[in-house]
Amino acid sequence: MSIRIGLIGAGANTVAQHIPGFRRIPGVELVGVVNRTPESSRRIADQFGIPRVFETPEALCADPEIAAVCIGTWPYKHRDYTVMALEAGKHVLCEARMACDLEEARAMYEAHLRHPGLVAQLVPAPFDFRLGPTITRLIAEGALGEVREVTVRLLNGQALDPGAPLHWRQRRDYSGRNVMMFGIYVEIIERWLGRHAGSVSADGAIVIPERFDPETGTMQPVTVPDTYVVSGELARGARITYHFSSVAGGAEANGIAIHGTKAVLRWRPGDTAELHVFGQPHPHAIEPDPGTDRGWRVEEDFIASIREGAPVRLTSFEDGLAYMRVVDTAHRSWEEGRRLPLPE
């Protein structure tokens, strides 16, 4: 079964992962692309031997030869292009984060429900591909006992230099209510520990108020927090605290700590982890269960769902809607300066 794919947006992840991933799969063809400008569309087409350049996403979605669309834009276009593609009868692989806010995510999810015969998949948070299934099993089997507290910390100092140019992630008009890597880690936590529940409270600050914008050649305001702390709770009863900052170094302390009544699990970026069982003198390294370290197989999984009807595992639109409710509510909490309940 030959599957022809069109690309809407060809940013860094599309170039680094999606295009090579699709080209490795027998019977899959990349047949068209439309990027932000005609020049960038032609550049991608020439670089990767894609035969057609479309003038608009509408024209690409209307092409009857294209069976599936890979949306690689920033979040500000995810809803519009996802809904358009599904309504045109195309399978959709959409880049993360799912949408700019919860309302847009709901629109995408509802479009997916209207077209149950089409595959709708989000690009998953990739940081736990090695150990995620094993950590999920350990928690489910009670290796930690009852989980009481969870802390997530990512301090990277990437925006310490006030002379660094404005990034799209620092612009709310492009990224919406997504703040730094908060949504990525919400997705990972919900894989391991289940959904958030109750309420959330967020506090943050824009430390460097403006940066040079290479697109306009002018100084432009930063509209996404540089530092962000969110507290909440999980449906299983544990408390959770997130701390993200792009203006604070401290990589040695980064990671996720899950505190149970029997043990503490510490995961670090790079997908390594250790389990410290109370009463034992030394922690032991966690290794992946046999057959669970699948690595990056996003494009293969998407095509398998189209060809074989395999259910979307990483990441479904339902799971995306779940993490967006946390992302959206936390951002509104920061804006309003008060704790807010999570919507159902």
Secondary structure as UniProt FT lines:
FT   STRAND          3..8
FT   HELIX           12..13
FT   HELIX           14..18
FT   HELIX           19..23
FT   TURN            26..27
FT   STRAND          28..34
FT   HELIX           38..48
FT   STRAND          52..53
FT   HELIX           57..62
FT   TURN            64..65
FT   STRAND          68..71
FT   HELIX           75..77
FT   HELIX           78..87
FT   TURN            88..89
FT   STRAND          91..94
FT   HELIX           102..114
FT   TURN            116..117
FT   STRAND          120..122
FT   TURN            127..131
FT   HELIX           132..140
FT   TURN            141..144
FT   STRAND          147..155
FT   TURN            158..159
FT   TURN            162..163
FT   HELIX           168..170
FT   HELIX           172..175
FT   TURN            176..177
FT   TURN            180..181
FT   HELIX           182..193
FT   STRAND          196..205
FT   STRAND          210..213
FT   TURN            214..217
FT   STRAND          218..221
FT   STRAND          227..234
FT   TURN            235..236
FT   STRAND          239..245
FT   HELIX           251..253
FT   STRAND          255..260
FT   STRAND          263..268
FT   TURN            269..271
FT   STRAND          272..277
FT   TURN            278..279
FT   STRAND          284..285
FT   TURN            290..291
FT   HELIX           298..308
FT   TURN            314..315
FT   HELIX           317..336
FT   STRAND          340..341
//
